[in-house]
Structure formats: structure tokens, C-alpha cells
């Protein structure tokens, strides 16, 4: 519990308080959400956070939850909590389009593992959220007819970030306190940062990706986007476990939240590579430096570390993710080229220039980088960086028609993200402030493999640093 000044997002705790006191039922909340979703579709510009939803499905889940509250037999802390999943996941009965116009021609008949787990926990799935086509970009710009461009709730003429664009927009706009995304090059953490909410990329394999389109099997992790670190911890604790259908996470140690609520950070060593840390906009840097001082004031010590070969990491990560996507999407590229967005075509065409030798060399770099990190984590508990080097970019008129392709922005937006995707370590982004233009600025903590509990512990303390939360200019108060 933290005292907040002014605006605060409605999180899981607020929903539970309403349900337990009888002030509202999940069915009443679901009716509110349906009204808000209709409003989103009518507003100018449209929010475009949730791209597929079904009134009947929402009400069915809500009524079942209402009955469980009445009979005092709820299933978990997520019972009755509205959630959405990125369109990359299979969710019955929606179309598994993955941001395209040509995939998912028939409604889905089988849930992805995370969708199944959320249903078993009693959550109300309010629909599937918008995404960058096939996850190939970091803006969230998707001009095709099914998706259109999701708007940043803080500044509707700015992008949300991608590729889990609609997930972050839905949470920041108050449509649901929890959304699920995938992160292969910052796709959970970039939109969370741009939309001023919390994003957790689990360790590679920690949360099952079974039932999502396997775009890049070696870089993608699944994680929640939430209004708070506590909410991220609750969702993580429900989703993080081995899945027999997802071999990459079978050998994982048990997920815990041990010591998450410790009163201070005494004894923790926070690693910072200042040269790397400072490669961002001045406004981002000034707030992120103060956030480091805040963590120090709680008893942690800051240790200078050197993150070696970060240029090489960036190049090798791009070779790995694009080569794997190109391999998986080869038939699509040949058969549906004309139906793809321009930037998707460009990225997949670029990917076709990489050779087997490039891919092998990139994976040798991965082994080196994982070894460097093993050494670094013997001297520090975590690594701190800004989340993204800049705030969310503007949407231009031409983007609405033809999409947006800005390679230098893509590279810059992924700068602090790629190490986590490339080596599989977990990362958490927490909002720490705003630019003078009122756009959110985020901060990132990364820890060693499977040590999400430490990220959440530090994340809780980072939340206290942002003394005031600004209200997004598009915000729906579902509990009002």
C-alpha cells in the first residue's frame, strides 16, 4: 500500500474491494466495460486498444464470477478481474490474426496456455488487443483495416510503442488493470514505458508461450502489463510455471515472491554501466539518474559495471530475431506479400539478406554475452538502465495510411531492451516520471535468470519515487 497524490490507476485491489464489499459485482463491471468499449469505437480518434471483443463472452465470464463471489468460492486474486491478451495469442472464440489481415480466417477453437490459465483463475477476458503486424516493429503503427493505429492514452497524437501496443493502451486507458503481451525486442517493455504503466518480461521460458504464433523462438518471452508492480507480481505468480506443451520452460526453478515487501534495499548492489545508461534523451536521463539516487537512499549501493560488446549484442539480437521470423514467415512472405504492411515487407526483406553464417556468429555472441552476465551477476544483484531512450514519437497523417518505417527510431527504442531478449534475463519497467510535454518516462531493472522476485522488490521501491501520477487524457473509470 502506498499513499498516492492525486490520480491513481484502479488496480486489482480496487476491483477486489468493490466485489468483496458488494459495492459492485463482476457483472456490473462487465456492463461498464462493454459500454466503454462501445465508446472507444465511437470516439475520434478511436483508441483502437481492443480490436476484437464479444459482449456475450464477456458477460458469461462475469456472471460466473459474480456467482462465485455470492457463494464465497472465488478461484484466485484474478477472479472477476478484467484482462486482455495480445492478438498474438489464441483466445477462443476470437480470430488469431496476429496483427495481419490474412491470418486467423476462422474463429479460434483452442486457448493459448496463458488464456487457459487466466480463465481457470476466474479472470474476465474482455477481448484481444491490437499489435504491430506480426510483431515486426516498436511503434505499434498498424494501418490495416482490422487494426488501425492504437492511440497513446497520455497523448492521443503519439504512438503507444509496440509490438504489444493495444495491451499497454488498454491498461493505461483503464479498460482493464491487466494485459498480456510478448516481448522479443522490447515488445512488452517499450509500450509499457511509452504508456506510463508497468511491464514485466519474464525470464526466457518462465511463462508459457504455447498457443502464441512462434515468430522468434529464441528471443520471445511472455509477460504482463499492469497498472502497478503489485498487480504484475500477482499475475506473474499465477502464470509462471512449467507447461508440458512448452519445452523451453520445463526445467525452471519454482517462482517465488520472496522478500518482495522488504522495508528497504540494504545490502543490494545495483549495477550501472554509465556510458550505456547515458545514451538517451536529456529529459529521460535526468529523471532516471534521480531514480537511481532514490534506490541508493533506501540502502542499496550503486556499483559501476561494464556491459561489454553492447554494439555487437544489438546487431546479433537483430540477426537472431529477424532470421527466426523470416524462417517461420517464409510461406507468408511468398504467399501474402501484397497483404502485408510496408514496414513488415521491408523488415522481412532485410531478414532475407542474413546468411547461415551470420546466424551462427550471432549465436556465438549470445554465448559470450551470457558468460559476461554470469560474471557481472556475481558482483551485482541487478542492472539498471532507462527503459527507452526517448518518449513516444508523434503520429503523422501519412502513418495512418501507409504506416511508419523509421529504422533509426526502431534501433534506438530497443537499445536498453535487446540484452534481456538476447540472453533471456528478466526485465521490469516502471514509470518514473514525465517529459515536459507530459509523456511518460520509464526505468528498467534487469536481474539474473529466474530472479523476477528481486525485480518486483526493487520495482515496488521505484514506484515510490514518482511522487505524482498524471491522469491519462483518455481514461475510463470502470469502477465509478
N, C-alpha and C positions, 0 to 999 in steps of 0.2 A: 504494500500500500504506500502510495506517495502522494503528498499534498500537491495539488496542481493549481496553477494560477490560470484563471480564465478558462479557455476551451479545453475539454479533454475528449478524446475519442471514446465511443462506447465500446467496451471490450467484453470478453466472455463473462467476467464478474458481474457487469451491469445486467446482462441478459439473465444470468442465474438468479440475481437478486430479485428481478421482476417476476420470474417464474416461481421462485420459492415463496415469495410473499403473496402471490396470487394477483399482483397488480396487473400483469399481462399473462396470457397463455401463448405458447408457441404458435397456435392457430391465429391469434390476433396479430402477432408479429409477422407471420407469413402473409396475411392480408395486407399489412402495411407495405411489406416488401414488394408484393405484386403491384400495388398502386404506384410505388416509387419506380419500379421497372417500366411501367407504362409511361410514367412522366419522363424518364430518361430517353425513351424512344421518341417522345414528342418535342423535347426541348431543342433549342437552337443555340450552339451546335449540339448535336446528340453526344452524350457521354461515351457511348459505344464500349462500355466496360464488359457487360454481359451480352454475348452475341446469340446465345440460344437459351431460352427458358420456357417452362411449361407450367401454367397455373395449376393444373390438376396434380402434377407430380409434386410441386411444392406443398400444396395443401394436404396431400396424402401423408407425406413425411411429418408435417406439422401436427396433423391430427393424432397420429400415432404417438408423437412426443407428448402432446397435451394429455393424452390418456395415461401415459407413464407418470407424468407429474401428479395427476389426480390420484393415482394408485400408489404414489411414493415408491416407484420401482425404476428410477432412471438408470440409464446404461453407462454414463460417463459424464465428465465435465462438459462434453460437447453435445449432450442431449439438448435438442431444441436450438442449437446454435446455427445460424445461417452461414453456409460456406459456399465457395465456388471453386471450380477446378479449371485450370488452363485447358484450352481445346486440344492440347497435345495428348490428353488422357482420354481413354474410352470411358464414357459415362452413359449408362442406359437412361433414357431412350434417345439420346441426342446423336447428332451426326459427328463422326470423328474426322473433322475437316482439317485440323492442324493448320489453320490459317489460310487454306487454299480454297479454290472454287471447284477443284476436281476430285478431291478425296472425300470419303465418307458419304457416298451417294445414298446409302441406306442407313436407317437408324441403328444405333449400336445395340447389341443384344447381351453384351458381357461387360462387366465393370473392370476397369484397371484395379490393381490391388489397393491403391490409396482410396479410390472411390468406395470400394467394398468396405474397407476399414472405417471410413467416415460414416457410412450407413450403419455399420454394426455399433458404432459409438452413439448413434441416435441423432447425428447432425442432420440439418435440413439443407440439402443441396439445392441452391437457388438457380443453378444453371451452369453453363460453361463460359469461360471468359475469353476475351479477344487475345490475339497473339500476333506477333510478327510472322509473316508467312514462312512456314517450315522452320521457324526459329533462326532465320538467317541474318538477323540484324539487331541493333541495340537501341533503335528509336521507338519501335512499336508501330511504325508507319506501314499501314496495310490498306492500300486504296481499293482493294477488290470489292465486289458487290455484296458479299456476305459479311464483311468485317468492317470496312471503313476505318477511320483513324480515331483511336481512343484519345480522349482529352485528359490532360493533367488537371485533377480537381483543384489544385492550387492556382493554376493559370491555364484556362482552357485553350489559349492560343499557343501552348507549349506541349511538347511530346511527353508521354508518360515514361519513356525508356522501354527497352524490350530485352528479351522477347516475351516475357510474361507480363505484357503491357496491361491487359484488361484485369488481371489478378490484382495488381498494385492499385489501379484506378478504382476498382470496386471497394477495396478496403479503405482507401483514403476518402472516398466519397460516402462512406458509412453504409453502403449496401449490405456488407457482411464484415464481421470482425476478422474473418479467417479466409485466406485463399491459398490454393496450392499451385506452385509453379515448378518449372525445371530450370536448371542453371548449367549451361555448357560453356559459357564465356561471360558470365555475369548476369544471366537472364532472370534470376530472382533478385539479385542484389542491386542491379542498376535501376530497374523500375521502382524498387522499394525506396532507394535513395532519392530518386527524382520526385517521388510522390510523398515523401516525408513519413514513411512508415517503416516497420521493422522487417527485415528479410533474413532468413537463415538458409544457407546452403549446407546441407549435411555433408559429412564425410562421404566420399565416393562409395556407394553401395549401402549406406546406412538406412535409407528409406527406399523401399522397392520402387523401381521404375517399370515394373511389369504392367503392360497394358498402355504404356505411352509409346509413341512412334519412336523406334530406336535410331534416332538421327545420328548420334555420335556416341558409340557405346563406351568409350574410354574417358570422356570428359564430363558427361552429364550427371548431375546429382539432383535429387528432388528436395524441395523444402517449402516451408510455409512462409507466407507474407501475412503479417498481423499488425494490429494496432499497438501492441506492446510486447516487450520481451517475455513477460509472464505468459501471455497468450501463445507466443511462439514455443515456449517451454511445454505448455500443456499439449499442443498439437504434436510437437516432437515426441513427447513421451507416449503418445498413442500410436504414432505412425512408425517409429524407429524400432524395427526388429527384423530378423531374418525372414525371408519369404522363399519357400521352396521353389517358386516359379522364377526367382531372380537370383541366379548363381553368384553374382558379384558380392552379395552381402551376407553370404551364408556363414562365414567364419567370424562375424563381428562380435566384439565383447558386448556384454549387456549394457544397454543405455541407462544412464542414471542422471539424476539432477542433484548429485551430492554437493553439499556446501553452497548451493546456489544463493541462498539468502544470508550468507555471512555478513556481519556488520561492517567489515572493512576489507581492504585488499592487502593487508600486511603480509609481507613475505613473497608477494608475487613479483616476478621480473618481467617487465614489458619490453619487448624488443622493438627498436625503431631503427630503420635504415634512413637517416635523414635526407640523404641525396635523393633517394627514391621517393620518400614521403613528400618532399617539397615540389615534386614535378606536377603541380596542379595550379589552378587559378588562385590569385591572391586572396580573394574572399573565402574560398574553401580552406586554404592553408591557415588563415588567421583563426578561424573557428576551430579547426582540427587541432592546431597547436594548443589552444586553450583547453580542449577536451583531454589532451594528454596530461596537462598540468592538473586538471581535476582528478584524474585517476591517481596521479602522484600524491595529491593531497589526502587520499584515502589510504595511504600507507604503502602503495606499490612503488617499486623503483624502476626507473627507465634505463635500459641498457642499450647502448649503441651496438647495432649488429650490421653486418654487411650481407646483403642478399646478392649473391654472385650471379653473373650472367643473365640479368633480367631481360636484356635485349634479346638474347638467344631464346629465353623462355617464351617471350612474346611471339617470336617467329615460329618456334617449334609448336606452340599451342595452336596457332592458326593452321599450320600444316596438318596437325593431327585432326582437329575438329572438321576442317573443310574436306580433307581426304576421306574421312569416315562418312561424312554426309554425302559426298559425291558418290561414294561406293554404294551407299544404301539407296540414293535417289537416282541412280543411273537410268533405270527404266522410266522414271517420271520425266527426267531431263529430255530423254529421247521422244517420249510419247506426248507429254503435256507442256512442252516448252512454250508454246504460244499462250497457254493459260496462266503462266507464272508471272508474278510481278517482275518489273525490270531489274530491281536490285537482286532478286533471287537468281535470275538468269546470270547476272554478272558474277555473283559470288560462286555459283556452281561452275561457270565457265572458267573463272580463275582457278578453282579447285582442280580442274582437269589438267592444269599445267604442272601440278606436282607429280613427281615420279615416285616409284617404289623406294628408290634410294633416299629421297627427301624424307619419306615417312619413317624409314628405318633410322636415319640420322636423328630425326626429331625425337624418336623414342629412346635413343641413346641419351639425348639431352634430358629426357624425363628421368631416367635412372640417375644421372648426375645430380639433377635438381633435388630429387627425393633424398639423396645422400647428404647434400648440403643442408637440407632442412632437418634431417635426423641430428646432425651435429649442432645446428642452431638451437634446436629444442632441448639439447642437454644443458644449454646455458640460460635460456629464457623460457617462460611459460607460454608466451603468445607473441604475435607480431601485429603491430598497429599500423594502419595506413588510413588516408582518407578513403571514402567509399568510391566516389567517382571524381575525376579531376576537374569537372565543371558542373554547372547546374543544367537542368533540362533545356534543350535547344528549342527555338521557336518553330512553329509550323507555318510554312508558307503556302500560298494559294496553289502553287504548282504541285506541292506534295499531295494535295487532296486528289489530284487527277492522275499523276504519273508515279507517285511515291517519291522516296528520298534516297539518294545514294551519296553518302559523304564518307569516303574511306578514312580520311584523317580523323573525323569525329569518332567513327567506329573504333579505330585503333586507340584513340585517346580515352574513350569511355571504358575500354576494357583494361586499361593499364594496371589498375590495382586488383583486377579480378582474375587474371589469367593464371597466376601462380596457384591459386586454390583449385581451379579446374584441371590444370595440367598435372598437379601432384596428388590431387584427391583430398587435400586437407580441408577441414570445415571453415566456413567464414560466416560472420554475423554482421549485418549493417544496421546501425541505429541512427535515427535522425538526431542531429546535434544543434541545428540552427537554421537560419535562413539568409539568403543573399539580400542586398539592399532592394532588389526587385521583388522580394517576397517568395523566392523559390527555395525549396528545401535543400539542405546540405546534410550529407550522411557521413558516418565514420565507420571504419571496418576493423574488426578484430578477427585474427586467424589463429588457430591453435593446432596442436599436433593431431594426427589421425585419431578419430573416435573421442576426442575430448570436447564435445559440444557443451558439456556441463560447465566447463570453465568459461566458454564464450558467453553463456547465458548469465553466469555470475558477474562477469565484467560488464555485460550489456545492461544489467539492472542498475549498475552504478553510473553508467554513461547516461541513462535516461534522466538521472537527477541533475545532470549538467545543464540540459536545455531548460532554462528556468521558465520559459513560456512557450506553450504550443499555440501556433496560429491556426485559426479555423480555415479549412479549405474554402475556396469561393463556391465550389459545388459540394454541398454536404447534405445528406439525408439523415435526419434523426429518426431511426426506425422505432425507438422506444418512447418517443414523445407522445 
